[in-house]
Amino acid sequence: MSYSANKGSDKQFYIATANLLNFANPNRMYYENAEPYSNKEYESKLRGISDLLAKAHADIIAVQEVWDSEALEALAVSLGFKPEHVVIPLASNDSASAYTQGRGAQNTPAVGIISRFEQLETTLLEQVAPKAVIDIPDIGPYERFNRPPLVLRVDAFGQPITIVTAHLKSKRAFFLRDEAGNLLEDMDDPNIRIRAKLRSLCMRAAEAASIRMFIIERLKHTREPLILLGDMNDVTGSVTTQLMTETGEVNYDKSMRDVALFDAARIQARYGWMKDVAYTHIYQGMPEVIDQLFVSEEFLPDSRFALGQVERVDYFNDHLKWDYADRVIDHGIIRAKIKLHD
């Protein structure tokens, strides 16, 4: 059991997010250009991820880059959860799955959530909201998420909370390829490289806008809290991340609090002592926070609608200092401790 689950009557829990870096079953091809994990490599990765996540004592864990539900269930069990605590429809190894027919994720990894709280509702955001659809240069309308976000509504000590986890399109340049996967563009042409990066930005922007529209619909004129977390593939203040949260709009319109989201690290009760050491990824040698955790107004300390507060936010990132070959994952883990009011 987790630390917080043993705290008696205290209505508090830990929630974390972790990119698991292509976590797949052993002897299973996930990318054409990647060697499958041997049994030994799989066991080593499972043990390594478990060791990192065990320190977080999380009651809810959002995960990204998972290929197989069996692998995630094995991880969950190693952390003291039960297999039924795992929700990851697009990586299912159940042959009855309408999404995967039991083959796990195909072409791209999936996001999932492990939660020891009762599951009230599960939704996948597969279609980009019509008002968020944009034309990607040389490709056309972007109408479906590449990695559909997962929505899980849970009952935490009698309080329903909506959890949304996402893994947005990366900044990596998106070059055109034919149906066989052969490159159709000159990757060494700097102008084409910029256009390929523009495609990725447009995709991420459409995904962010679509998630935002879902959040507005879910939060508008309600007092039920929502938490958004995952690998956003850009920093907290970026245009695409702020598209999802609209935190800054509150400065001009207080009524926006109802649907805005707030960076948990900035509103935590102990804010200040951690801010200078926060990073979750090292990109081209520079540390940055691209794995994020946002909460709705109901966890804002000065809100008259507050149902609880973010006690503290922690970053587990020491493993990013290890040699690359020794890292079982290449992102830090971010965890928030949330306490609900009695």
Rosetta silent file (secondary structure, phi, psi, omega in degrees, C-alpha in Angstrom):
SEQUENCE: MSYSANKGSDKQFYIATANLLNFANPNRMYYENAEPYSNKEYESKLRGISDLLAKAHADIIAVQEVWDSEALEALAVSLGFKPEHVVIPLASNDSASAYTQGRGAQNTPAVGIISRFEQLETTLLEQVAPKAVIDIPDIGPYERFNRPPLVLRVDAFGQPITIVTAHLKSKRAFFLRDEAGNLLEDMDDPNIRIRAKLRSLCMRAAEAASIRMFIIERLKHTREPLILLGDMNDVTGSVTTQLMTETGEVNYDKSMRDVALFDAARIQARYGWMKDVAYTHIYQGMPEVIDQLFVSEEFLPDSRFALGQVERVDYFNDHLKWDYADRVIDHGIIRAKIKLHD
SCORE:     score description
SCORE:     0.000 S_00000001
   1 L     0.000  157.125 -179.387    0.000    0.000    0.000 S_00000001
   2 L   -78.179  166.883  177.618    1.064    3.592   -0.511 S_00000001
   3 L   -58.004  -49.205 -173.493    2.195    5.939    2.218 S_00000001
   4 H   -71.459  -26.421  179.969   -0.938    8.081    2.033 S_00000001
   5 H   -70.357  -14.014 -179.820   -3.284    5.098    2.030 S_00000001
   6 H  -101.628   13.658 -173.771   -1.968    4.236    5.479 S_00000001
   7 L   -91.247   16.909  176.671   -2.598    7.663    6.979 S_00000001
   8 L    70.176 -125.843 -173.030   -5.870    6.762    8.654 S_00000001
   9 L   -85.814   -6.288  179.293   -8.544    9.432    8.338 S_00000001
  10 L   -63.098  124.325 -179.705   -6.361   11.989    6.518 S_00000001
  11 L   -91.525   74.372 -179.726   -7.916   12.608    3.111 S_00000001
  12 E  -133.395  153.797  178.399   -4.665   13.035    1.198 S_00000001
  13 E  -151.634  159.919  174.693   -3.118   11.325   -1.782 S_00000001
  14 E  -106.568  137.587  176.089   -0.091   11.461   -4.044 S_00000001
  15 E  -129.324  135.641 -174.141   -0.446   11.761   -7.822 S_00000001
  16 E  -137.023  162.083  173.433    2.495   11.413  -10.217 S_00000001
  17 E  -133.032  142.246 -177.454    3.340   11.317  -13.912 S_00000001
  18 E  -149.769  128.613  170.974    6.124    9.372  -15.615 S_00000001
  19 E   -86.049  119.885 -170.420    7.198    8.800  -19.216 S_00000001
  20 E   -94.962   11.154  171.033    8.295    5.142  -19.239 S_00000001
  21 E    50.555   72.385  175.445   10.414    5.281  -22.438 S_00000001
  22 E    54.508   59.333  178.782    8.950    2.562  -24.671 S_00000001
  23 E   -84.068  113.614 -174.525    7.874    0.144  -21.957 S_00000001
  24 L  -138.638  162.321  174.262    6.875   -3.049  -23.776 S_00000001
  25 L   -61.788  155.417  177.185    6.575   -6.782  -23.251 S_00000001
  26 L   -68.346  152.136  175.048    9.736   -8.844  -23.852 S_00000001
  27 L    58.692   33.001 -178.441   10.392  -10.306  -27.321 S_00000001
  28 L  -126.388  121.643  178.892    7.829   -7.979  -28.870 S_00000001
  29 L   -72.343  122.053  177.959    8.598   -5.715  -31.811 S_00000001
  30 L  -109.121  -45.620  169.383    7.273   -2.235  -31.058 S_00000001
  31 L  -113.718  145.791 -178.459    9.140   -0.065  -33.563 S_00000001
  32 L   -60.567  -32.880 -176.066   10.490   -1.530  -36.802 S_00000001
  33 L   -97.731   14.573 -179.460   13.916   -0.004  -36.189 S_00000001
  34 L  -120.574  134.818  177.281   14.118   -1.015  -32.509 S_00000001
  35 L   -70.324  135.115  175.503   15.300   -4.333  -31.128 S_00000001
  36 L   -62.144  157.047  175.340   12.714   -6.032  -28.888 S_00000001
  37 L   -73.069  134.944  168.872   13.607   -6.375  -25.224 S_00000001
  38 L   -72.751  168.199  177.463   15.081   -9.721  -24.244 S_00000001
  39 H   -57.266  -40.198 -178.984   13.632  -11.303  -21.113 S_00000001
  40 H   -67.102  -43.200  179.419   16.668  -10.073  -19.182 S_00000001
  41 H   -65.201  -40.040  179.077   16.375   -6.515  -20.560 S_00000001
  42 H   -63.440  -47.615 -179.449   12.664   -6.421  -19.795 S_00000001
  43 H   -61.359  -38.367  178.899   13.163   -7.604  -16.210 S_00000001
  44 H   -65.730  -42.228 -179.973   15.916   -5.017  -15.746 S_00000001
  45 H   -67.635  -43.783  178.640   13.699   -2.222  -17.098 S_00000001
  46 H   -59.367  -44.948 -179.146   10.729   -3.345  -14.992 S_00000001
  47 H   -66.467  -41.717 -179.122   12.876   -3.461  -11.861 S_00000001
  48 H   -64.497  -45.035  178.695   14.504   -0.109  -12.619 S_00000001
  49 H   -65.530  -41.106  179.621   11.202    1.717  -13.225 S_00000001
  50 H   -60.847  -41.728  179.454    9.707    0.092  -10.138 S_00000001
  51 H   -62.228  -40.147 -179.760   12.631    1.259   -8.002 S_00000001
  52 H   -68.899  -46.100 -175.691   12.187    4.856   -9.223 S_00000001
  53 H   -74.562  -26.316  179.572    8.404    4.954   -8.819 S_00000001
  54 H   -59.677  -32.754 -178.923    8.418    3.208   -5.447 S_00000001
  55 L   -69.753  -19.235 -178.239   10.038    6.299   -3.954 S_00000001
  56 L   -83.180  -18.487  179.035    7.072    8.420   -5.086 S_00000001
  57 L    50.662   37.528 -172.266    4.509    6.433   -3.019 S_00000001
  58 L   -79.663  144.176  174.181    1.854    7.531   -5.523 S_00000001
  59 L   -90.700  -26.537  175.786   -1.820    6.555   -5.301 S_00000001
  60 E  -131.161  128.069  178.850   -2.421    7.664   -8.898 S_00000001
  61 E  -127.342  116.235  171.931    0.267    7.353  -11.586 S_00000001
  62 E   -87.622  135.440 -177.181   -0.204    8.718  -15.097 S_00000001
  63 E  -129.089  151.191  175.148    2.152    7.050  -17.582 S_00000001
  64 E  -128.914  162.986  179.113    3.224    7.665  -21.150 S_00000001
  65 E    59.710   54.167  174.649    5.085    5.569  -23.763 S_00000001
  66 E  -116.392  134.542 -177.922    3.622    2.180  -22.837 S_00000001
  67 L  -102.322  -24.829 -173.911    3.150   -0.516  -25.480 S_00000001
  68 L  -138.157  131.228  178.523    1.620   -3.364  -23.486 S_00000001
  69 H   -65.264  -32.004  179.181   -0.930   -3.486  -20.677 S_00000001
  70 H   -61.777  -40.560  178.752    0.705   -6.662  -19.334 S_00000001
  71 H   -64.511  -42.822 -178.649    3.970   -4.784  -18.779 S_00000001
  72 H   -68.819  -36.110  177.043    2.140   -1.952  -17.012 S_00000001
  73 H   -64.945  -39.124  177.359    0.184   -4.415  -14.869 S_00000001
  74 H   -62.573  -40.367  177.043    3.446   -6.092  -13.845 S_00000001
  75 H   -64.518  -44.792 -179.315    4.792   -2.687  -12.843 S_00000001
  76 H   -58.777  -45.693 -179.925    1.610   -1.878  -10.927 S_00000001
  77 H   -62.310  -39.636  179.573    1.773   -5.143   -8.986 S_00000001
  78 H   -64.937  -21.541  179.826    5.427   -4.510   -8.130 S_00000001
  79 L   -97.235    3.989  177.284    4.327   -1.167   -6.632 S_00000001
  80 L    95.254    6.362  174.908    1.575   -2.693   -4.497 S_00000001
  81 L   -88.331  178.382  173.255   -1.365   -2.073   -6.846 S_00000001
  82 L  -109.309  155.053  179.315   -3.665   -4.694   -8.359 S_00000001
  83 H   -53.652  -35.371 -178.329   -3.876   -5.455  -12.115 S_00000001
  84 H   -72.678   -6.409  174.762   -7.412   -4.021  -12.184 S_00000001
  85 H   -78.885   -7.983 -177.132   -6.012   -0.672  -11.027 S_00000001
  86 E   -92.266  130.964  175.296   -4.460   -0.265  -14.514 S_00000001
  87 E  -126.330  110.622  179.680   -6.355    1.622  -17.242 S_00000001
  88 L  -155.464   73.179 -172.820   -4.672    1.692  -20.661 S_00000001
  89 H   -56.219  -37.405 -172.650   -7.176    0.825  -23.439 S_00000001
  90 H   -85.362    5.042  173.667   -4.867    1.501  -26.389 S_00000001
  91 H  -125.684   22.404 -173.173   -2.141   -0.890  -25.177 S_00000001
  92 L   -64.379  138.107  171.837   -4.443   -3.757  -24.173 S_00000001
  93 L  -103.238   14.234  176.725   -3.191   -7.343  -24.360 S_00000001
  94 L   -87.030  121.584 -176.731   -6.753   -8.620  -23.910 S_00000001
  95 L   -62.032  -18.249  178.943   -7.862  -10.364  -27.113 S_00000001
  96 L   -82.659   -4.004 -177.937  -11.388   -9.036  -26.494 S_00000001
  97 L   -66.338  126.259  177.420  -10.191   -5.425  -26.833 S_00000001
  98 L   -70.138  -23.497 -178.502  -11.954   -3.599  -29.653 S_00000001
  99 L   -80.786  -43.112 -168.688   -8.969   -1.240  -29.901 S_00000001
 100 L  -121.856  -12.426 -174.074   -6.048   -3.665  -30.069 S_00000001
 101 L    53.007   26.435  175.805   -7.422   -7.237  -30.348 S_00000001
 102 L    88.943    1.148 -174.865   -4.835   -8.045  -27.682 S_00000001
 103 L   -86.730   -0.415 -174.909   -1.789   -6.949  -29.687 S_00000001
 104 L    77.532 -172.256 -179.808   -0.921   -3.998  -27.467 S_00000001
 105 L   -65.665  146.461  179.930   -0.275   -0.525  -28.861 S_00000001
 106 L  -123.045  133.757  175.490    0.420   -0.305  -32.587 S_00000001
 107 L    74.480  -38.413  178.440    2.640    2.229  -34.413 S_00000001
 108 L  -147.494  147.094 -178.167    2.867    4.550  -31.409 S_00000001
 109 L   -71.340  167.640 -174.669    2.843    3.960  -27.624 S_00000001
 110 E  -113.777  164.412  172.161   -0.151    4.743  -25.424 S_00000001
 111 E  -100.120  154.284  179.887   -0.884    6.700  -22.259 S_00000001
 112 E  -151.615  174.246  177.784   -2.381    5.073  -19.198 S_00000001
 113 E  -139.289  134.834  170.466   -3.288    5.590  -15.547 S_00000001
 114 E  -107.328  126.696 -178.162   -2.766    3.414  -12.487 S_00000001
 115 E  -143.730  130.441  176.586   -5.157    4.333   -9.677 S_00000001
 116 L   -85.262   -4.733  177.063   -5.998    2.668   -6.387 S_00000001
 117 L   -86.192  155.806  179.940   -9.196    4.740   -6.185 S_00000001
 118 E   -59.213  136.018 -179.522  -12.520    3.490   -7.560 S_00000001
 119 E   -90.368  122.543 -177.905  -12.915    4.161  -11.277 S_00000001
 120 E   -99.084  -28.337 -175.136  -16.106    6.048  -12.109 S_00000001
 121 E  -163.050  139.750  175.483  -15.602    6.791  -15.814 S_00000001
 122 E  -129.099  129.558 -179.591  -13.054    6.126  -18.555 S_00000001
 123 E  -138.384  141.615  170.984  -12.902    8.131  -21.790 S_00000001
 124 E  -107.799  133.852  175.786  -10.415    8.367  -24.657 S_00000001
 125 L   -94.001   89.916 -175.461  -10.094   11.652  -26.549 S_00000001
 126 L   -89.559  -41.032 -177.429   -9.516   10.220  -30.026 S_00000001
 127 E   -92.460  135.085  171.293  -10.966   12.934  -32.256 S_00000001
 128 L   -68.511  133.658  179.997   -9.566   16.452  -32.296 S_00000001
 129 L   -55.229  136.916 -175.795  -12.412   18.834  -31.448 S_00000001
 130 H   -50.271  -40.547 -178.588  -13.814   20.327  -34.695 S_00000001
 131 H   -75.579   -5.908  177.460  -12.956   23.906  -33.668 S_00000001
 132 H  -103.892   -4.934 -179.071   -9.351   22.812  -32.963 S_00000001
 133 L   -69.800  129.295  175.333   -8.773   21.136  -36.350 S_00000001
 134 L  -132.368  160.270  176.825   -6.142   22.905  -38.446 S_00000001
 135 E   -81.646  125.158  175.569   -4.404   22.148  -41.753 S_00000001
 136 E   -86.678  131.274 -177.702   -0.903   20.771  -41.298 S_00000001
 137 L   -49.700  125.343  176.362    1.452   22.052  -44.033 S_00000001
 138 L    70.980    3.694 -177.246    1.581   19.576  -46.956 S_00000001
 139 L  -119.950  -45.831 -179.211   -0.578   17.062  -45.035 S_00000001
 140 E   113.309 -166.180 -174.278   -4.060   18.503  -44.556 S_00000001
 141 E   -59.526  134.906  176.926   -6.567   18.574  -41.657 S_00000001
 142 L   -98.433  100.924 -168.118   -5.321   17.163  -38.354 S_00000001
 143 L  -112.932  -12.838 -179.510   -8.459   15.443  -37.080 S_00000001
 144 E  -130.860  140.327  175.036   -7.266   12.619  -34.811 S_00000001
 145 L   -63.531  138.929  173.485   -4.842   12.561  -31.890 S_00000001
 146 L   -68.404  -42.157  176.246   -1.658   10.657  -32.618 S_00000001
 147 L  -127.177   93.109 -173.843   -1.674    9.475  -28.973 S_00000001
 148 L   -56.105  129.059  174.770   -5.216    9.923  -27.623 S_00000001
 149 L   -62.602  152.683  179.929   -5.344   11.438  -24.117 S_00000001
 150 E  -111.882  133.034  177.410   -6.967    9.319  -21.413 S_00000001
 151 E  -112.665  124.423  176.937   -9.636   10.641  -19.044 S_00000001
 152 E  -129.342  119.693  176.285  -10.253    8.754  -15.809 S_00000001
 153 E   -97.123  126.247 -175.573  -12.781    9.967  -13.241 S_00000001
 154 E  -123.448  163.024  175.320  -12.108    8.524   -9.798 S_00000001
 155 E  -105.740  103.587 -179.894  -13.659    8.575   -6.337 S_00000001
 156 E  -102.513  101.895 -179.973  -11.009    9.881   -3.918 S_00000001
 157 L    56.524   38.011  179.816  -12.328    9.599   -0.363 S_00000001
 158 L    88.928   -5.443  179.843  -15.853   10.304   -1.614 S_00000001
 159 E  -104.266  113.895  175.500  -14.763   13.211   -3.837 S_00000001
 160 E   -67.102  133.508  177.797  -15.053   12.610   -7.601 S_00000001
 161 E  -134.793  133.553  176.352  -11.956   13.935   -9.443 S_00000001
 162 E   -93.196  125.906  178.430  -11.324   13.896  -13.191 S_00000001
 163 E  -109.677  127.522  176.654   -7.766   12.936  -14.174 S_00000001
 164 E  -120.619  124.954  174.502   -6.579   13.703  -17.724 S_00000001
 165 E  -119.153  140.618 -175.461   -3.219   12.455  -18.962 S_00000001
 166 E  -137.635  155.903  171.804   -1.693   13.444  -22.280 S_00000001
 167 E  -136.074   93.086 -172.935    1.446   12.948  -24.346 S_00000001
 168 L   -73.936  163.142  178.913    1.497   15.734  -26.904 S_00000001
 169 L   -55.511  137.210 -178.141    3.322   15.710  -30.233 S_00000001
 170 L   -74.914  169.936  176.838    7.050   16.182  -29.784 S_00000001
 171 L   -77.722   -9.642 -177.157    9.142   19.049  -31.166 S_00000001
 172 L   -57.086  134.950 -178.399   10.942   16.556  -33.407 S_00000001
 173 L   -57.284  135.167 -178.822   10.704   17.567  -37.058 S_00000001
 174 L  -103.530   98.544 -179.651    7.930   15.740  -38.924 S_00000001
 175 L   -88.697  147.408  179.612    9.250   14.866  -42.397 S_00000001
 176 L   -71.508  138.464  177.580    6.972   13.568  -45.140 S_00000001
 177 E  -135.406  157.416  175.853    7.177    9.850  -45.900 S_00000001
 178 L   -83.160 -179.150 -175.468    5.409    7.507  -48.323 S_00000001
 179 L   -62.539  -24.481  179.628    3.168    4.630  -47.208 S_00000001
 180 L   -86.143   -2.907  179.144    6.202    2.342  -46.940 S_00000001
 181 L    90.914    5.820  179.722    7.897    4.802  -44.599 S_00000001
 182 L   -78.561  138.645 -177.993   10.465    6.026  -47.101 S_00000001
 183 E   -65.110  135.409  179.760   11.578    9.632  -46.713 S_00000001
 184 L  -108.591   -0.633 -175.949   10.182   12.035  -49.324 S_00000001
 185 L  -130.497  159.417  177.332   12.158   15.110  -48.271 S_00000001
 186 L   -85.038  105.007 -177.589   15.775   16.203  -47.939 S_00000001
 187 L   -65.865  -17.832 -177.951   16.407   16.243  -44.192 S_00000001
 188 L   -88.906   -7.856  177.893   19.604   18.241  -44.743 S_00000001
 189 L   -79.198  116.563 -175.354   17.808   21.154  -46.390 S_00000001
 190 H   -61.504  -32.974  179.727   17.477   23.787  -43.598 S_00000001
 191 H   -70.476  -37.256  177.156   14.286   25.262  -45.073 S_00000001
 192 H   -70.161  -37.391  178.167   12.627   21.843  -45.255 S_00000001
 193 H   -59.981  -42.290  178.418   13.775   21.106  -41.710 S_00000001
 194 H   -64.066  -41.585  179.452   12.025   24.279  -40.501 S_00000001
 195 H   -64.480  -36.581  178.753    8.861   23.337  -42.377 S_00000001
 196 H   -67.070  -36.392  176.457    8.980   19.872  -40.788 S_00000001
 197 H   -70.662  -33.888  176.429    9.269   21.454  -37.321 S_00000001
 198 H   -62.409  -39.823  177.461    6.351   23.736  -38.181 S_00000001
 199 H   -58.675  -46.065 -179.770    4.230   20.642  -38.892 S_00000001
 200 H   -61.633  -42.331  179.343    5.033   19.260  -35.426 S_00000001
 201 H   -62.504  -42.077  179.844    4.172   22.582  -33.789 S_00000001
 202 H   -63.930  -40.637  178.885    0.840   22.728  -35.630 S_00000001
 203 H   -63.546  -45.843 -179.069    0.007   19.169  -34.536 S_00000001
 204 H   -64.665  -37.998  179.413    0.856   19.909  -30.908 S_00000001
 205 H   -64.948  -43.336  178.710   -1.153   23.139  -31.021 S_00000001
 206 H   -62.696  -41.976  179.004   -4.237   21.361  -32.395 S_00000001
 207 H   -63.538  -45.517 -179.493   -3.943   18.681  -29.693 S_00000001
 208 H   -61.868  -43.860 -179.606   -3.517   21.288  -26.949 S_00000001
 209 H   -64.091  -38.943 -179.753   -6.498   23.313  -28.175 S_00000001
 210 H   -66.757  -42.570  175.913   -8.665   20.201  -28.351 S_00000001
 211 H   -60.834  -41.444  179.316   -7.742   19.164  -24.801 S_00000001
 212 H   -59.018  -43.177 -178.543   -8.537   22.709  -23.684 S_00000001
 213 H   -65.692  -36.140  175.082  -11.997   22.533  -25.206 S_00000001
 214 H   -64.158  -44.105 -178.131  -12.671   19.265  -23.400 S_00000001
 215 H   -62.941  -43.065  178.408  -11.496   20.802  -20.102 S_00000001
 216 H   -58.658  -46.279 -179.521  -13.741   23.868  -20.544 S_00000001
 217 H   -62.085  -38.194 -176.687  -16.737   21.611  -21.187 S_00000001
 218 H   -75.235  -34.022 -173.502  -15.891   19.470  -18.154 S_00000001
 219 H   -94.654  -23.067 -170.451  -15.249   22.345  -15.718 S_00000001
 220 L   -57.838  122.623  176.516  -17.724   25.031  -16.720 S_00000001
 221 L    57.474   32.910  173.835  -20.090   25.892  -13.852 S_00000001
 222 L  -123.764  164.967  176.693  -19.116   22.815  -11.847 S_00000001
 223 L  -117.498   19.479  179.156  -17.341   22.408   -8.530 S_00000001
 224 L   -94.506  125.856 -173.670  -15.795   19.037   -9.363 S_00000001
 225 L   -72.788  158.447  178.485  -11.985   19.203   -9.567 S_00000001
 226 E  -137.393  142.355  176.101   -9.824   18.203  -12.506 S_00000001
 227 E  -124.937  126.928  175.652   -6.112   17.369  -12.753 S_00000001
 228 E  -110.714  127.174  179.548   -4.210   17.469  -16.066 S_00000001
 229 E  -152.153  158.341  178.487   -0.781   15.850  -16.144 S_00000001
 230 E   148.557 -163.825 -179.804    1.641   14.167  -18.510 S_00000001
 231 E   -95.567  102.007 -175.392    4.387   14.754  -21.067 S_00000001
 232 L   -89.509   -6.598  175.665    3.444   18.033  -22.756 S_00000001
 233 L    57.975   22.560  168.721    6.652   18.169  -24.846 S_00000001
 234 L  -162.325  163.723 -172.649    7.130   21.879  -24.168 S_00000001
 235 L   -73.512  166.016 -172.724    7.802   24.057  -21.149 S_00000001
 236 L   -58.386  -38.618 -177.028    5.132   25.361  -18.793 S_00000001
 237 L   -87.698    3.921 -177.702    5.068   28.868  -20.241 S_00000001
 238 L   -67.296  159.381 -179.975    4.979   27.771  -23.880 S_00000001
 239 H   -59.723  -43.897 -176.140    2.122   28.771  -26.140 S_00000001
 240 H   -68.182  -39.715  178.783    0.930   25.179  -26.548 S_00000001
 241 H   -67.486  -41.888  179.263    0.966   24.405  -22.821 S_00000001
 242 H   -69.075  -24.315  172.447   -0.805   27.659  -22.008 S_00000001
 243 H   -57.924  -38.196 -177.948   -3.379   26.842  -24.686 S_00000001
 244 H   -75.551  -28.850 -169.743   -4.421   23.924  -22.470 S_00000001
 245 H  -108.423  -35.939 -177.651   -4.469   25.839  -19.204 S_00000001
 246 L    51.656   35.735 -179.524   -5.168   29.538  -19.898 S_00000001
 247 H   -57.137  -43.338 -175.843   -3.777   30.356  -16.454 S_00000001
 248 H   -64.056  -22.937 -179.020   -2.852   33.897  -17.481 S_00000001
 249 H   -63.611  -24.132 -179.251   -6.417   34.744  -18.472 S_00000001
 250 H   -63.062  -29.095  179.371   -7.334   34.849  -14.773 S_00000001
 251 H   -62.281  -27.499 -176.435   -5.279   38.074  -14.438 S_00000001
 252 L  -105.116  -22.011 -176.174   -7.757   39.858  -16.707 S_00000001
 253 L  -146.177  101.819 -176.022  -10.969   38.013  -15.920 S_00000001
 254 H   -61.154  -27.087  179.937  -11.495   36.487  -12.465 S_00000001
 255 H   -66.224  -16.545  178.496  -14.449   34.454  -13.739 S_00000001
 256 H   -67.245  -15.209  178.034  -11.922   32.454  -15.784 S_00000001
 257 H   -55.136  -31.328 -176.709  -10.938   30.691  -12.569 S_00000001
 258 H   -59.582  -32.476 -175.003  -13.879   28.393  -13.153 S_00000001
 259 L  -122.814   -5.178  178.764  -12.253   26.798  -16.211 S_00000001
 260 L   -76.480  161.324  173.462   -8.553   27.724  -15.952 S_00000001
 261 L  -118.746  153.204 -173.635   -5.884   25.319  -14.738 S_00000001
 262 E  -125.594  135.999  179.345   -3.015   26.177  -12.390 S_00000001
 263 E   -63.477  115.833 -176.412    0.539   24.871  -12.288 S_00000001
 264 H   -57.284  -34.455 -178.377    0.660   22.738   -9.131 S_00000001
 265 H   -66.218  -26.745 -178.038    4.313   23.639   -8.591 S_00000001
 266 H   -88.877  -19.681 -178.433    3.442   27.358   -8.391 S_00000001
 267 H  -109.079    3.952 -178.899    0.506   27.083   -6.011 S_00000001
 268 L   -61.913  149.080 -178.101    1.934   24.452   -3.654 S_00000001
 269 L   -59.953  -30.332 -177.580    1.859   25.332    0.037 S_00000001
 270 L  -103.899   26.160 -176.366    5.646   25.014    0.223 S_00000001
 271 L   -56.520  138.172  176.511    6.423   26.900   -3.000 S_00000001
 272 L   126.887  -47.564 -173.179    9.891   28.429   -3.148 S_00000001
 273 L   -78.353  -15.741 -178.172   12.264   25.849   -1.806 S_00000001
 274 L  -108.072  -13.539 -164.542   12.081   23.575   -4.878 S_00000001
 275 H   -63.331  -28.205 -175.394   11.694   25.941   -7.798 S_00000001
 276 H   -83.872   -8.321 -179.556   15.367   26.316   -8.684 S_00000001
 277 H  -114.760   11.251 -176.129   16.042   22.577   -8.980 S_00000001
 278 L   -81.491  121.537  166.500   12.974   21.595  -10.990 S_00000001
 279 L  -160.079  151.846 -178.461   13.526   19.821  -14.302 S_00000001
 280 L  -125.923   -2.782 -177.620   12.134   16.663  -15.849 S_00000001
 281 E  -158.084  151.478  175.417   14.079   16.313  -19.093 S_00000001
 282 E  -116.934  112.588 -176.139   17.418   17.239  -20.599 S_00000001
 283 E  -112.685  117.334 -178.542   17.053   18.485  -24.173 S_00000001
 284 L    50.643   42.502  174.909   20.228   19.142  -26.132 S_00000001
 285 L    85.751   -4.703 -177.016   22.126   19.433  -22.868 S_00000001
 286 E  -111.411  131.084  177.421   19.702   21.863  -21.201 S_00000001
 287 E   -73.318  143.956  179.751   17.386   20.915  -18.320 S_00000001
 288 E  -153.721  159.524  176.710   13.708   21.775  -18.778 S_00000001
 289 L  -104.406  103.292  176.791   10.293   20.980  -17.311 S_00000001
 290 L  -116.008   -7.390  173.246    8.140   19.364  -20.016 S_00000001
 291 E  -100.928  121.566 -166.652    6.338   16.887  -17.737 S_00000001
 292 E  -134.390  163.171 -179.098    3.718   18.893  -15.921 S_00000001
 293 E  -141.443  117.520 -178.525    0.854   18.747  -13.463 S_00000001
 294 E  -119.570  147.892 -179.576   -2.002   21.259  -13.456 S_00000001
 295 E  -128.474  158.068  178.637   -5.019   21.492  -11.173 S_00000001
 296 L   -84.413  176.339 -174.686   -8.371   23.248  -11.329 S_00000001
 297 H   -55.116  -26.775 -175.636   -9.627   26.043   -9.080 S_00000001
 298 H   -65.864  -11.840  175.499  -10.876   23.585   -6.477 S_00000001
 299 H  -111.737   13.664  178.081   -7.250   23.097   -5.345 S_00000001
 300 L   -85.569  122.505 -171.742   -6.402   26.816   -5.350 S_00000001
 301 L   -56.841  -36.734 -174.522   -5.716   27.882   -1.733 S_00000001
 302 L   -95.854   12.371  179.598   -7.438   31.275   -1.952 S_00000001
 303 L   -84.534  139.005  177.210  -10.523   30.097   -3.833 S_00000001
 304 L   -72.682   -8.770  177.625  -13.856   30.220   -2.042 S_00000001
 305 L  -103.786   11.275 -176.073  -14.626   26.969   -3.856 S_00000001
 306 L   -60.898  130.383  176.075  -11.487   25.180   -2.630 S_00000001
 307 L  -106.429   -6.508 -178.523  -12.040   21.512   -1.779 S_00000001
 308 E   178.711 -170.899  178.528   -8.385   20.914   -0.914 S_00000001
 309 E  -149.254  160.126  174.144   -4.899   22.115   -1.669 S_00000001
 310 E   -83.635  109.491 -178.157   -1.590   21.081   -3.197 S_00000001
 311 E   -69.881  -45.745  178.186    0.620   20.495   -0.170 S_00000001
 312 E  -164.963  160.644  177.405    3.819   20.113   -2.155 S_00000001
 313 E  -126.336  132.869 -179.032    5.294   19.115   -5.516 S_00000001
 314 E  -123.446  148.090  176.458    8.437   17.017   -5.861 S_00000001
 315 E  -116.635  124.813  176.384   10.671   16.212   -8.836 S_00000001
 316 E  -104.074  102.172 -172.680   12.505   12.889   -8.968 S_00000001
 317 L  -137.238    7.971 -178.812   15.258   13.471  -11.511 S_00000001
 318 H   -58.786  -31.415 -178.142   18.576   12.189  -10.132 S_00000001
 319 H   -67.093  -16.701  178.285   18.531    9.315  -12.627 S_00000001
 320 H   -73.197  -11.851  177.547   18.832   11.839  -15.474 S_00000001
 321 H   -87.903   -9.825  179.869   22.416   12.438  -14.313 S_00000001
 322 L   -73.535  162.504  172.363   23.350    8.810  -14.946 S_00000001
 323 L   -58.085  145.874 -173.394   25.040    7.679  -18.156 S_00000001
 324 H   -55.644  -39.765 -177.890   22.414    7.279  -20.857 S_00000001
 325 H   -63.189  -21.816 -177.710   22.912    3.514  -21.043 S_00000001
 326 H   -93.423   -4.158 -178.100   22.052    3.257  -17.334 S_00000001
 327 L   -86.790  124.141  175.619   18.753    5.189  -17.535 S_00000001
 328 L   -81.739  -25.255  171.812   15.632    3.043  -17.607 S_00000001
 329 L  -135.991  154.980 -175.758   13.603    6.177  -18.385 S_00000001
 330 L  -110.910   15.355  174.524   14.749    9.514  -19.833 S_00000001
 331 L  -123.616  152.689  170.788   12.246   11.795  -18.070 S_00000001
 332 L   -76.837  166.592  177.559   11.982   12.865  -14.476 S_00000001
 333 E  -106.658  130.806  175.766    8.967   11.990  -12.364 S_00000001
 334 E  -110.748  135.169 -176.713    6.792   14.801  -11.018 S_00000001
 335 E  -134.875  138.231  175.218    4.597   14.134   -7.994 S_00000001
 336 E  -118.035  140.365  171.990    2.071   16.248   -6.111 S_00000001
 337 E  -101.072  120.382 -176.849    0.735   15.674   -2.623 S_00000001
 338 E  -117.164  131.105  179.036   -2.893   16.775   -2.472 S_00000001
 339 E  -116.412  125.086  177.375   -4.897   17.091    0.710 S_00000001
 340 E   -87.606  146.802  177.283   -8.681   17.293    0.625 S_00000001
 341 L   -70.659  148.284  176.418  -10.560   19.308    3.217 S_00000001
 342 L   -73.006    0.000    0.000  -12.545   17.402    5.816 S_00000001
